[in-house]
Amino acid sequence: MIDTVRRFRTTLGRLGRTQIVWLSLMGSMTGVGGLLLALDGERAPRLDGLALAKPVVASGPSAVDLVFETREPIEAGRWDGVVIHHSGGMIGSAADLAAAHEARGLHGLGFHFVVGNGRGSGDGEIHVGYRWLDQLPGAHVAGLSADAYNRRHLGVCLIGDGDRRTFTDAQLVRSADLVGALLDRLGLTVDDVTTPRDLAATSSPGRHFPEAEFRERVASALAERRVR
């Protein structure tokens, strides 16, 4: 032990004053950096979900099937349908939406799923929200039927403003794949897919949302799964 202390003192003696100061500064920065990361994690809105990037190749089992690895079991008859929304902004991510929802008094992200458009989040990237992972009601529908739909319908949000421009091909393909997988697992049909404009005074998911084409894509994805 004494020899170790002597060697340490000898090493310090060989270092110049500038070197000692830099070593001390680096140690301090490392400690402060770790503290800031911890504090930032405590301040962040609830976003303990799962991000599924767009697969590079389409062959093999669909990466969308990972959404069924939930923290709480998926009970038969728990869900009655899916509601397709847009975020209303051209740029954004699940984290942005979660922060906005918390600012309005919600406990984290109100949607069950968010699909990115490449501007703020990956194009076709699916964020699986904590409400789905924990099988909790959503907070995504307004109007007279809001409570019933939020409790029994899943909310899927596409980043973008469908009143200004259409969505990306990657978004539409990935969203249809996701919805088809959900319908298959939950024992639902394409008729169980709806939009907010059918439920309240809103234009979401926007006039550029290709609803007929989207339903065809969902039907195709669902049929493909049911013949496996």
C-alpha positions as CSV (number, residue, x, y, z in Angstrom):
1,M,0.0,0.0,0.0
2,I,2.9,2.4,0.9
3,D,4.7,1.5,-2.3
4,T,1.5,2.3,-4.3
5,V,1.1,5.7,-2.7
6,R,4.8,6.5,-3.3
7,R,4.4,5.5,-7.0
8,F,1.3,7.7,-7.4
9,R,3.1,10.7,-5.8
10,T,6.1,10.1,-8.1
11,T,3.8,10.1,-11.2
12,L,2.1,13.4,-10.1
13,G,5.5,14.9,-9.6
14,R,6.5,14.1,-13.2
15,L,3.3,15.8,-14.5
16,G,3.3,19.4,-15.3
17,R,0.8,21.8,-13.6
18,T,-1.2,22.1,-16.9
19,Q,-1.6,18.3,-17.2
20,I,-2.8,18.0,-13.6
21,V,-5.4,20.7,-14.2
22,W,-6.7,19.0,-17.4
23,L,-7.0,15.7,-15.7
24,S,-9.0,17.3,-12.8
25,L,-11.2,19.1,-15.3
26,M,-12.0,16.0,-17.3
27,G,-12.9,14.1,-14.1
28,S,-15.3,16.9,-13.1
29,M,-16.9,17.1,-16.6
30,T,-17.5,13.3,-16.5
31,G,-19.3,13.6,-13.1
32,V,-21.4,16.6,-14.1
33,G,-22.3,15.0,-17.5
34,G,-23.6,11.9,-15.7
35,L,-25.6,14.1,-13.3
36,L,-27.2,16.1,-16.2
37,L,-28.2,12.9,-18.0
38,A,-29.9,11.6,-14.8
39,L,-31.8,14.9,-14.2
40,D,-32.8,15.1,-17.9
41,G,-34.3,11.6,-17.6
42,E,-36.3,12.6,-14.6
43,R,-37.7,15.7,-16.4
44,A,-38.6,13.9,-19.7
45,P,-42.3,13.2,-20.5
46,R,-43.3,9.5,-20.2
47,L,-42.2,7.9,-23.4
48,D,-41.2,4.4,-22.3
49,G,-42.1,2.7,-25.5
50,L,-40.4,0.8,-28.3
51,A,-39.1,2.2,-31.7
52,L,-39.3,-0.1,-34.7
53,A,-37.2,1.2,-37.6
54,K,-38.3,0.6,-41.1
55,P,-36.8,-2.8,-42.1
56,V,-34.1,-2.8,-44.8
57,V,-35.5,-5.8,-46.5
58,A,-39.1,-7.1,-46.6
59,S,-38.3,-10.8,-46.6
60,G,-38.8,-13.0,-43.5
61,P,-41.2,-12.4,-40.5
62,S,-42.4,-8.9,-40.3
63,A,-40.7,-6.7,-37.7
64,V,-44.2,-5.3,-36.9
65,D,-44.8,-8.5,-35.0
66,L,-42.6,-7.2,-32.3
67,V,-45.5,-4.9,-31.2
68,F,-47.1,-8.0,-29.7
69,E,-44.3,-8.3,-27.1
70,T,-46.3,-6.3,-24.6
71,R,-45.7,-5.8,-20.9
72,E,-49.3,-6.7,-20.1
73,P,-51.1,-9.6,-21.8
74,I,-53.4,-8.8,-24.7
75,E,-56.9,-10.0,-23.6
76,A,-59.4,-11.3,-26.1
77,G,-62.1,-8.8,-26.7
78,R,-60.2,-5.9,-25.1
79,W,-60.1,-3.7,-28.2
80,D,-62.9,-2.9,-30.7
81,G,-61.0,-1.0,-33.4
82,V,-58.3,1.4,-34.6
83,V,-58.5,5.1,-35.2
84,I,-56.1,6.7,-37.8
85,H,-54.9,10.3,-36.9
86,H,-52.4,12.8,-38.2
87,S,-50.2,14.9,-36.0
88,G,-51.2,18.2,-37.7
89,G,-47.5,19.2,-38.1
90,M,-45.1,18.5,-40.9
91,I,-42.2,17.8,-38.6
92,G,-42.3,15.8,-35.3
93,S,-41.7,12.7,-33.3
94,A,-43.4,10.6,-30.6
95,A,-41.3,12.6,-28.1
96,D,-42.6,15.9,-29.4
97,L,-46.2,14.7,-29.2
98,A,-45.7,13.3,-25.7
99,A,-44.4,16.7,-24.5
100,A,-47.3,18.5,-26.1
101,H,-49.8,16.0,-24.5
102,E,-48.2,16.4,-21.1
103,A,-48.4,20.2,-21.5
104,R,-52.2,19.7,-21.9
105,G,-52.4,17.7,-18.7
106,L,-52.1,14.1,-20.1
107,H,-49.9,11.5,-18.6
108,G,-47.5,11.1,-21.5
109,L,-48.3,10.2,-25.1
110,G,-52.0,9.9,-25.9
111,F,-51.6,7.6,-28.9
112,H,-50.8,3.9,-28.8
113,F,-48.6,4.1,-32.0
114,V,-46.8,6.9,-33.9
115,V,-45.5,6.5,-37.5
116,G,-42.7,8.8,-38.6
117,N,-42.3,10.6,-41.9
118,G,-38.5,11.2,-42.0
119,R,-38.7,14.7,-40.6
120,G,-38.1,14.5,-36.9
121,S,-38.3,10.7,-36.8
122,G,-37.5,7.9,-39.2
123,D,-39.6,7.6,-42.4
124,G,-41.8,4.6,-41.7
125,E,-40.5,4.2,-38.1
126,I,-43.1,3.0,-35.7
127,H,-43.1,4.2,-32.1
128,V,-44.9,1.7,-29.9
129,G,-46.3,3.7,-27.0
130,Y,-46.6,2.7,-23.3
131,R,-50.4,2.7,-23.6
132,W,-50.2,-0.3,-25.9
133,L,-47.4,-2.0,-24.1
134,D,-49.3,-1.8,-20.8
135,Q,-52.7,-2.3,-22.5
136,L,-54.0,1.1,-21.3
137,P,-56.8,3.3,-22.7
138,G,-55.7,6.0,-25.1
139,A,-56.3,9.8,-25.1
140,H,-56.6,10.5,-28.8
141,V,-60.3,11.0,-29.6
142,A,-62.4,14.1,-28.9
143,G,-66.2,14.7,-29.1
144,L,-69.3,13.1,-27.6
145,S,-68.0,9.5,-28.1
146,A,-64.5,10.3,-26.8
147,D,-64.6,8.2,-23.7
148,A,-65.9,5.1,-25.3
149,Y,-63.4,5.3,-28.2
150,N,-60.4,6.1,-26.0
151,R,-61.1,3.1,-23.8
152,R,-61.8,0.6,-26.5
153,H,-60.0,1.8,-29.7
154,L,-56.3,2.0,-30.5
155,G,-54.9,5.4,-31.7
156,V,-52.4,5.3,-34.6
157,C,-50.9,8.7,-35.5
158,L,-49.1,9.5,-38.7
159,I,-46.6,12.4,-38.3
160,G,-47.7,15.1,-40.9
161,D,-50.5,17.4,-41.9
162,G,-52.9,15.6,-44.2
163,D,-54.7,18.9,-45.0
164,R,-51.5,20.3,-46.5
165,R,-49.9,17.4,-48.3
166,T,-50.0,13.6,-48.5
167,F,-48.0,11.2,-46.4
168,T,-44.9,9.3,-47.5
169,D,-45.1,5.9,-49.1
170,A,-43.1,4.4,-46.3
171,Q,-45.6,5.8,-43.7
172,L,-48.6,4.4,-45.6
173,V,-47.1,1.0,-46.2
174,R,-45.8,0.6,-42.7
175,S,-49.1,1.9,-41.1
176,A,-51.1,-0.5,-43.2
177,D,-48.8,-3.4,-42.2
178,L,-49.2,-2.4,-38.5
179,V,-53.0,-2.0,-38.7
180,G,-53.3,-5.3,-40.6
181,A,-51.3,-7.1,-37.9
182,L,-53.4,-5.5,-35.1
183,L,-56.7,-6.5,-36.8
184,D,-55.4,-10.0,-37.3
185,R,-54.3,-10.4,-33.7
186,L,-57.4,-8.8,-32.2
187,G,-59.9,-10.7,-34.4
188,L,-61.1,-7.5,-36.1
189,T,-61.9,-6.5,-39.7
190,V,-61.1,-3.5,-41.9
191,D,-64.6,-2.2,-41.0
192,D,-63.3,-1.6,-37.5
193,V,-60.8,1.0,-38.7
194,T,-62.0,4.6,-38.5
195,T,-60.8,8.2,-38.5
196,P,-61.4,11.1,-36.1
197,R,-63.4,13.0,-38.8
198,D,-65.9,10.3,-38.6
199,L,-66.3,10.9,-34.8
200,A,-65.9,14.6,-34.2
201,A,-65.6,18.0,-35.8
202,T,-62.1,17.6,-37.1
203,S,-60.5,17.0,-40.5
204,S,-57.9,14.5,-39.2
205,P,-56.2,12.7,-40.8
206,G,-56.6,15.4,-43.5
207,R,-58.0,15.7,-47.0
208,H,-54.8,14.3,-48.6
209,F,-55.1,11.0,-46.6
210,P,-55.8,8.3,-49.2
211,E,-58.4,6.5,-47.1
212,A,-59.7,4.2,-49.8
213,E,-56.2,3.2,-50.9
214,F,-55.2,2.8,-47.2
215,R,-58.1,0.4,-46.5
216,E,-57.1,-1.7,-49.6
217,R,-53.6,-1.9,-48.3
218,V,-54.8,-2.9,-44.8
219,A,-57.2,-5.5,-46.3
220,S,-54.3,-6.9,-48.3
221,A,-52.0,-7.1,-45.3
222,L,-54.7,-8.7,-43.3
223,A,-55.6,-11.3,-46.0
224,E,-51.9,-12.2,-46.3
225,R,-51.6,-12.9,-42.6
226,R,-54.8,-15.0,-42.5
227,V,-53.6,-17.4,-45.2
228,R,-50.2,-18.1,-43.5
